[in-house]
Amino acid sequence: MTTWMARAAALLALTLSANAEPVRLHPKNPHYFLFRGKAVALIGSGEHYGAVLNADFDYRRYLATIEADGLNYTRLFGGSYVEMPAKSFGILRNDLAPAPGRFIAPWARSETPGYAGGGNKFDLARWNPEYFARFRGFLAEAERRGIVVEVTLFSSHYDEMQWKLSPMNLANNVNATDAIEWKRLHTLGNGNILEHQERYARKLVREANGFDNVFFEIQNEPWSDRPVLADVINPYLQTPARDSYPNSIDLADTLSTAWQARAAGWIASEENTLPNKHLIAQNYCNFRSSVRELAPGVGIVNFHYAYPEAATMNYGLGKAIAYDETGFLGHDDGVYRHQAWNFMLSGGSTFDNLDYSFTTGREDGTDTEPNGPGGGSPALRRQLRVLAEFLGKLTLVDLAPDAHTVKHAGGAYARVLANPGQEYAMYFDGNGPMDVTLDLPLGTYSGEWVDTETGQIEKTTFRSNGREIVRRAPGFRNGKALRLRRVSK
């Protein structure tokens, strides 16, 4: 980015920050967000988080695609973690794994050769102007397009392969960081690395302060490096499979959660001296769990590969419950569409698919050849747009999960948000036609049956006498949605 472009981006950020408060929990209903004066839910299907740190990735083209697809959310890794090309998690074309020498880190390169990912080692005492120009440019471009960005400061490293690429690894910097086992990286017992982590976190928080479309996630998947078995999905499996991924529900251990609390404190204390205050997200676990304790100041609880119960179990926290990552269930778009509707109609605030069709050189999301464990495609993003538009027509601040209105849905599972007697949003996961038994107050109702794949709408109007009423749903496959309003008593 040229100097004048960087200055223009900074000026835009300052101008917007003077006129718009950063995205926050809605004061009337903290299960959703208040963003630029509107109650919003966040729906995304985005690249693998390397848009800034990968020098070859055209983030402007990517963000233009997200906006055109009608989506309003993306994640971004801050640069403390990077992956191995064509090896990490079996992802063949991975923009979080830059080509040799193409990793743009927050830290400047030294004069000493020998970084494991190509090029010179890092000097953790000096910042990299090229990185921060891209970082601010990405946030400014997303801000202009109305896209909310979760900036993930840290990530688990999963194994020795990723740790060997870390700038914090003694072998990759000239700052004599302590030689530690990678599983200690995100604990308070990581030696002198802690001071470098704090300096980095505070720097990113300060650089992003002028933007209204940002919140910060402490750490991606902290349980992966330091797991504690909390529960299982299917208790009827035999051990050891019962207690192992992908059946195990793992939480981060106490050493990890103590470090996360410290990192949350870095974010909050840095912003104490700055004009804007941004939300903090904590990635709690895979699948589902009732939250025991969060780091101080956390307003968003992130789950990965979540079941709808992650939202319903934790709705009473009065925080935004987010399905922060999915995308390890093959290439069928329908799988991710089902996940999105089930979670969001259970009271979730956010749904984010890891979309492998965004690759370097194909930042328009059209790379639909096999590329790892998940899917993603222009077709899936069109389907998620149907959900985004469905939610956008609702009065979100007045809605809450409802287990009473749908008494029975033959052949389907119903999930409902409602403002009883006023407005209802329903998702039926299954196949039709079906008879739906509704318990609605006296009145005339107007609504729309929505095909969750195509967005096709069939209007309906009927009257309830204040007793249970049976309505015949149109024929459908793989899910149907219904939006209802009471138009008269």
N, C-alpha and C positions, 0 to 999 in steps of 0.2 A: 504494500500500500504506500502511495506517495505521501510526502509530508503534508501537502494541502488536503489530501483525502482524510488523513488521520485527524487533522485539525477540524475538518468539517464534521467528522463523526463525533468528535468530542463536543463540539458546539451544539450539535443536534441533541446529544445526551443531556447536556446542561439545560437546554431550552425545554425539553420534555419533562425533565425532573422538576423544573420550576412550576409546571402546570399539571403534572399527574403524579399522584402518590403511587409507589410501587405496588404491584399485585399483592394482595393480602387476603386473609380469610374474611368472608363476608360477615359483617357484624350482626346481621339478622339471622344468618344461617351459616355457621362456620364450616359446614361440610362442603361448601362451594367457595369460589373466589370472587372478590371484587376487583375488577380490572377495568380501568378507564370508565368508571361510573356504572358498570354493568355486572350483574351476577353471571359468572361463567363456570362451566366445566371445561376441563382440558382434555383434548383428544389428539393423539399423535401417532405417527407411524414413520419413524425416522432412521437416519443413518446411524452407524455404530460408533458415534460419540467422538470421532477423530477429526471433525471438520476444521478445527483450528490448528491442531498440532501436526496435521499431515499437509506438507507444503504443496502437494499435487492435487489437493481436493478443492474444487471450486465451490465455496460455500454460498456464494451469491446465487448460483444456479440452483443449488439445493434448496435454499430458503424460498426462492421464487416458486419452486415446485410445490413445497409444503403449503404455501399460501394459496396457490391455484387449486390445490386439492381440497381446500376448505378446512384445513387442520390448523391448530393454534398452539402446538406444544412440541418441544424438542429437548433432548438432553445433550449435554456437552461435557466431556471430561477435560479437566483443567490442565493436564500435562504431567502429573506426577506418576502416571502409569501408561505404559505402552505395550503393544503386543507384537508377537513374532509373525512376520509375513508367511501366509499359507500354512501355518502350523497351529497357532493358538485356536483351540476349540474347533478345529477342522474348517475354519473359515478361509476359503481360497482367495477371495478378493476383499480384503479387510481394511477399511480406511483407518481403523485404529492401529494398524500395523504398517507404518510408512515404509517405503522402499529405503534401502541403505543410504544413509546420509540425508534423508528427507524429513527427519523428525525435527520439528520446530518446537523446542522446549521453552518454558519460561526463563530458563537460565542460559546465560551466554556460553559459548564454546570457549575453551581455553586454547592455548597454543600446543597442548600436549595431545598427540594422537592416541587412539586406543579405545574409543567408545565401542561397546559391543554391537551397537546397531549401525555403525559406520560413522566415520568422521572423528573429530577430536573429542576429548573428554569435556565434561561440563565444569564450569566454575560456579558453584552454588552461591558465591558471594556477589555475583553480578547478574543483573537481569538482561534479558534478550529483547531489545526494542522491536525486532521483527515479530516476535510472538505477540507482544502486547498490542501492536498495531492490528494484527489479525484478530485478536481477542475482542478488542473494542469495535473493530469493523463488523465482526459477526454479530455482536450484541446490538449494534446500531441498525444493521440490516434487518435483524429479526424484530427489533422494536418498531421500525418503520412499517413492517408488514403485520404487526399485531400478533406476533408469535412469542409466547412465553418460553423462557429458557431456564431449565434446571442446570445450574453449574455444579457438577460433581467434583469436589475438591480432591478426594482420595478414592482409591479402590483397593480391595484385596488383590493379592498377586497370584494366588491359586497354586503356584508351583515354582520350582527353581528356574524354569525357562523364562518366565516373565521377570523374576527378580534379577536375572542376569542383565536385563535391559534397563533396569531402573537407574535414573540419574542419582538416586540416593545410595546406590551400591558403591562401596569403596572403590571397586575396579573401574567405575565410570566417571569419577570426579577427581578434582585436584585438591579437595578440601579435607582429606583425611577423615571422612566419616567413619564411624565405628563399624567394625566387622561384626555383623549380627546374622542370626538365622532369619530368613525372610518372614517366618511366622511372628517374629517380635516387632516387625516394622511398625505396626499400628497399635503399639502399647506404649505405656509411659516408661518402659524399660528398654527403649531403643537407643540409649546412649545419646551422643551429640546430634543424632539425626532429628531429635525432637525440635531443636531450635531452628533447624532448616525447614521443617514442616510448618512451624508456626509462622516463620517469616514469609513463606510461600503463600499460606492461606490468607494472611493479612494483606498481602500484596494483591491477590485476586479480588478480595472483598473490596479493597479500596478502589481498584480499577473499575469495578462494576457498579460502584455506588450511584452514579448518575443515571442509571437505566431503570425504567419502571417495569420492565418485563423480565425480571430476574428473581430467582430464589436459589438458595444454596443447599446442596445435599452434602452431608458430612463425609460419608464413605459409601461406596458401592459394595454391596454384598459382604458386610463385615464378618458374617458367620462362616464364610467360605475358608478363611485362614484359621479361625479359632472357634470351631463348632462345638456346641453343647446340644445334645439331643433333647428336645422338648416334647415331641409328640410324633405320631406317625399318621399318614393318610389312611392306609389300610391296615388295621391291627390284626387281620386274619392271615397275613403272609407269614411264612416261616422265617426265622432268623437264619443268616444275617441280613437277608434282603429286606426284611421288615424295617430294620433300623438304619438303612443306608439310602442315600440319594438314588432315585428320585422319590422314595417313599418317606424319607425322614423330614421332619420339620426341625431345622436347626436354628438355634439362637447364637449370637456372639457371646463369648465368655466374659467374665467380670473384668479381666485385663483389657479386653477390647472396649467394653462399655465405658470404663474409666477414661480411656484415651479419647473416645468419642465425646464424652462430656467436656474434656479439656478443649477439644477442637471446636465444639459448639461455643465455648467461652471465647475463643479467639475471634470468631465471627461477630459475636455480640459486642465484645469490648472494642473491636476495631470500629464498628459502626457507631459506637457511643460518641465518637468525635466527628462523625460525618453527617451530612444533611438527611440521608435516607436510611430507613431501616427495612431490611428485607426478611422474608420468611426463611426459616431453617427446616430442612427435611431430614428425617432419619430413616435409613433403610433397615427395617426391623427383621424380616425373615422371608424365606420362601413360603409360598402356598397360603398358610393361614395360621394365626395364633392370636390369643387374647393378650394384648400388650400389658406387661407388668410394670415397666418403667421406661421412661424416655429421658434423653439428655435435656438439660435445662434449655428452655426457649424454643423447643421444637413445636411447630404448628402443623407439619405435614408428616404423616406416617406412611412410608413407602413399603409395599410388598412386591415381590417378584413372583411371576408364575402363579398368580393369586387365584384362589377360589373366592366365589362371592361372599363366603362366610367371613373372609378377612374384613370386609366392609361391615357386615351386620354385627359381628362380634365386638367391633370397636367403635360402633356408631356413637355410643354413649360418651366417648372421650371428648366429643365436641371439637374435633379436629378434622382436617381434610385427610381422607383415606385414599391412597393412590395405588393403582395397579401400574407400577413404575417401569416394568419391563416384562415382555413376553417374547416368544419367537423361537422356541426350541421344540416345536411340535410339527416339524415337516413343512411342506409347501402348500398345503390346502388352505386357501383363504378362509373357508367356512369355519375352521377351527378358531381362528382369531376373531372373526366376527361374533361367534357365539360367546367367546370370553368377554368381549367388550360389552355386549348388551347385558349379559348376566351380571357383570360387575357394576356397571353404571346404574342399572335399574335396581340394584340392591343398596344404593346410597353412596357409591363411590364418587370421588371428585375428579379422578384422572384415569385415563387409559392410554398406555403407550406401548406400541408394538415395535420390536426391533426388526427393521425392514431391510433385508439383505439385497434388495434391488437397487439400493443406493451404493454405488461403488465409485472409485476414482475414475474419472472419464465418463461416467454414466450418472452424474449427479442429478439427473432428471428422474431417477428411480425407474429406469426401464431395463435394468440388467436382471432378467428373470431366469437365467440359466442357474442350475444348482450351485449354491454358494455357501454351504454350511448347514447347520442344523435347523434353520428356520426358513420362513418364506418372506412374503412381501411382494407387492406388485402395484401397478396403477389400478388394477381392478379392486384389490383390497382397499386401497385408499379411497376409491369411490364408495365402497361399502361403508367404510368408517365415516365418510362424509354424511351418509344418510343418518347415522347415529348422531353426529354433531348437530345436524340441522334439526333433528327431532328434539334434542335437548334444548336447542336454542329457541324453540317455540314455547317452551314451558316457563312458568313462573317459578324458577328454581328455589328462590328463597322461601317459598311457602310449602315446599314438598318435603316429605319424609317417607322412609320405608313403611309399607302397609301390608300387614298379613291377614287382613280381614275382608277386604272388598271382594277379592276373588275367592269364592267358596270352593269352586272346583273348576278345573280345566281339563276336559277329557283328552288324554293322550299327550299332555304337555305340562311343563312346569312353569308356574307363573311367578314373576317378580314384579312388584308394584311400588311406585312412588305416588303419594297422594296428598292432597289438601282436601280432606273429607268434605263432601258436599259441594266442592267447587271444581277441582281439577284432578285428573288421574293420568298416569303414564304407566302402561303395562307392557311387559315382554313375555311372550309365550314361547318357551324353548321346546320344540317338538315339531310334529307334522299335523296338518289339518286335512279336511275340515274338522272342527271340534265344536262341542257345546260348552259355553262358558257360563257358569252360574255366578252372577254378580249380586252383591248386597249394596244397593245404592239408595241414598235418601230420595224422597219424593221429588220428582222434577223431570224436566225434559233435557236430554243430553244430546250434544252434537259431538261427533268425533271423526277420526280417521284411522282406518286400518292401513298400516304401512308395511310394505314388503321390505324386509331388512337388507336384502341383497340388491334390489333394483331401485328402491325408493318409491315404487309405484304406490299410489294412494287410492283407497276406496272409501268414500265418505259414508257415514252412517248417522242416522238420527233416530232416537227412540225415547219412550217415556217410561219412567219407573214409578210404580205406585207406592214406593217405600217398602216393598217386600222383595224377596229374592226374585231375580229375573234371569231367564236363560236367553242368551244371545248365541246365534250360530255364526262362528267365525268363517270367513272365506277359506277356500282351499289354499294350502301353503306347504312348503317344505323348508325345514331347517330354520324355523323361527318366524314369528310375526309380532308386530307391535301395534298397540292401540293407544291413541291419545283421545281423552274425553274431557269435555267441559260441560258443566251444568249451565244451560242458557236461560232457564226459567224454572220457577217452583211449581 
